[in-house]
Amino acid sequence: MLSLLLLISLLGYSASAFVILQNILKNKALHPTYQIVPAALAVIAHGWLILLQLSYDEFDHINVSSSLAIVAFLIATLTLLKNNQASNLFLKPVIYLFSALTTVLLVFTPVDWGADISAGHGLVFHITLSLVAYGILALATLYALQTSYLNRVLKNRKGHILLSKLPPLMTVEKYFFNLLALGTFVLFIALGSGFVFLDDMFAQQQAHKTILTSLAALLYLIAVILHRASGLRGRIIVVLTVIASTLLTLGYFGSRFVKDFLLS
């Protein structure tokens, strides 16, 4: 079953990404069904694969591979649900191919590696919120980068071949700021749950993660406030978002990588 689900995920994500790239690069207006159906099957198989893989260890451990797979699943699901809009057209192939990669890592990583989450429901709640927040903010960061690219193309009038395929800048910005605000809100709840349910968020093994995550949350909050208060957009917001996402990635996946692979 595991191999079958992995195969469906890989083929579904790859087929959908291929159809989208054909549509963008070769101007082939293939019917949306050709990319929606494979992506939907891949997302379903991806979610089932995560549940099945984690169940082999009775959901007692979570590691960098399973975390990445869960985040990729959340991002792919959001992307699929927003399928009928052009604002994520250029992001879809990247998201789907990355999601396919995470399913491979998930299957080939021992299920008993990583942090033990069998201690209590509070820890599971904290980790779940953290992954949801990361997934939303990672997608927001991709939209921020796409916004920066759109600004550059529209100002310089380069890449005119793709101009007809580019989504409206205002649409991309609106979705980016909505994701940024939602992800920041969830991240602060995740941080708060950590202080409530964990014994010591500044313990030796947790201090760097807490500090980096808190700095990231602060930068995200500054970006949201700057936009809401003054309507600021553009390079400053994009830079703040990218820096915050880098800190958040280092805080979570950096420590997970060291613990799960380098120190295992």
N, C-alpha and C positions, 0 to 999 in steps of 0.2 A: 504493500500500500504506500509506504514511504517513497519508494522509487517512482511509482505511478504519479503521485502528487507532485513530486519534484519535476518529472518530465512534463506534466501539464503546465506547471508554472513557467518553466523555461520556454516551452514552445509558445504558450499564450502570450507572455510578455514580449518575446522576440518577434512574433508575428505581428503583434499590434504596433510595436516600434517600427518595424519594417514598412508597414502600410502607411504610417504617418510620415516617415521619411520620404517615401515615394510621392506622397501628396505634396510635401513641401519642396523637395529638390527637383522633382521631375514634372511637377504640375499635373499629376494624374489625380483627377477628382474621383477617387474610389468611394464607393458607398460607405457611409459611416459604420455600417454593420460589420464590415471587414476588420475594423480595428476595435469596435466595442465588444463584440462577442469573445474574441480571443483574450482581451484584457479582463473581461468579467470572469471568464473561466480561470484565468491565471490568479486573479485576486482571491476567488473562492478556494482554489487549491492551495494557495499561499497561506491563508488563514487556517485551513484544515491541517496543513503541514505543521504549522506552529503548535497547534493544540496537540497533535499526535506526538510530535517530538518531545514536547515538555511533559506529556503524560507518561512517557517511558520512565521518567525520574519522579513521577508523582508530583510534578510542579514544585519540587524542592529547591531547584537551583536555577539561576539566571546568569548568563555570561554575555560576553560582548557580541557573539554571533546571534544568539537569540534576541538580544536587545536590538541589534541592527535589523533583524528580520521583522520584529514587531513594528519598529519605526517605519521601515519601508512599506510594510503592509498598510499602516495608517495613511501614509502619504499616497500610496497607489489607490487606496479606496477613495480618498478625497478627490484625487485627480479623476478617477472614473466617474464619480458622482457629478463632477463638473464638466462632463464630457461634451455637452452641447454648446460650450462657449469656447471662443477662439483664444482667450487670454492665456491658456496654458498649452497651446499647440506645440510650441517649441520646447516646452519642458517635458512633455509626455515621454518622448523616446529616452531621455536621460533617466527619468524616474522609473520607467518600466524596466530598462536594462539594469539599473542599479538594484531594483527589487529582485530581479532574476538572480543576480550575483549573491544577494543575501540568503536566498533559499539554498544555494549550494553550500555556503558557509555554515548555515544552520544544520544541514544534514550531516556534514562531515566533522562537526565539532562534538566531542563527547558531551552527553547530556548532564553528566554529574560535575562538570567544570563550573566554576563561577561562584557567586555569592549564594549562601544558603538562605532561602526565603521561607523556610518552614517554621520559623520562630513564632510568627503571629500574623494576623490579618492586617495590622497597622502597617507593617513593613511592605506587604503586598500592595496596600492602598497607596503608599508613598511612591513605590517604584512605578506603579501603573500611571499615576498622575504625572510623574517625571517623564515617562516615555511618551505619553499623550502630548505633553507640553513640548517636548523636543520635536516630535513629529510635526506639529503645527508650525513651530518656529523655523524648522528646517525648510518647510514648504514656503513660508513667508520669505526666507532668505533667498530662495530660488527666484521668487517673484521680484525681490529687490534687485537682483542681478539682471533679470530680464528688463526691468524698468530702466536700469542704467544703460543697457544695450539699446533699447528703443530710443532713449533720449539721444544717444550718440548717432544712431543711424538717421533719425529725423533731422538732427541739426546739420550733419555733414552730407546728407543725401547720398551716402554710400550704400552699397548693397541693394541698389534699386530693383534688382531682379526679385528680391524677397519682399519688397515694400507692400505688394498687394496681399501677402500672406501674413504680415505683421498684425497683431491684435491692436485695438485702440489703446493708446497710452493711458488714458484716464481710467479705462476699465481695469487694466492691470494694476494701476496704483491703488484704486479703490479696494480691490481684492487683497492686495498686499497689506494695506493698513488695517483692514478688518482681521486678517490672520495675525498680524503683529499684535494687535490689541488683545485678541482672544488668547493667543499663546502666552503672552506676558501675564495675563490674569491667571491662567492655569499654572504657570511656572511658580508664581508667588504662592498659590495654594499648595503646590507640591513642596515648596520649601517650608511652608508653615507646618505641613503634615510631618515633615522630617523632624522638626523640633519637638513636635508633640509625641510622635511614636518611637523615635530613636533615643537611646539613652544619652548619647553625647554627640551632637553633630560636629563638634570640634575635636573629637578624639583623634589620635595620631593617624589612624587609617582613613579618617573621614575629613580631616581639616582642609586639605587641598581641594577636595571636591566641593565642600561647602563654600569655601572662599571664592573659587572660580565661578561656581554657579550663582552665588550672590552678586558678584561683579557683573556677570552676564545679565541677570535679572534687572540690575540697576541701569545698565546701558539700554536695555530694551525699554524700560519705563521712561527713561529720558527721551528716547526717540518718539515714543507714543505721546508724551506730554508736549514736546516741541511741535509735533504735527497738530495736535488738538488745540493747543493754545495759540499758535501763530500761523498755522497752515504750512509750516515748513515741509519741503519735500526735496527730492533730488539727492545730490552726492552726499551731503552730510548725513542724512537719514540712512542711506545705503551703507555708508562706511560704519556707522554706529551698529547697524544690524549685523553686518559681516563680522565685525570684531566681537560682538556679543555672542554670535553663533560659534565662532572659533573658541572662545573661552568656555562656552557650554559644552562643546564637543570634547575639549581637552579635560574638562572637569569630570565628565562622565565616562566617555569611551576611552580616554587616555588611561585613566586608572584601571578600567576594566581590562584593557589590553595588557597592561603590565602584570596584573594579578592573574589573568587567565592563561596567558601565553608565556610571558618572560619568567614568571615566578612559579609556574605550575610544575 
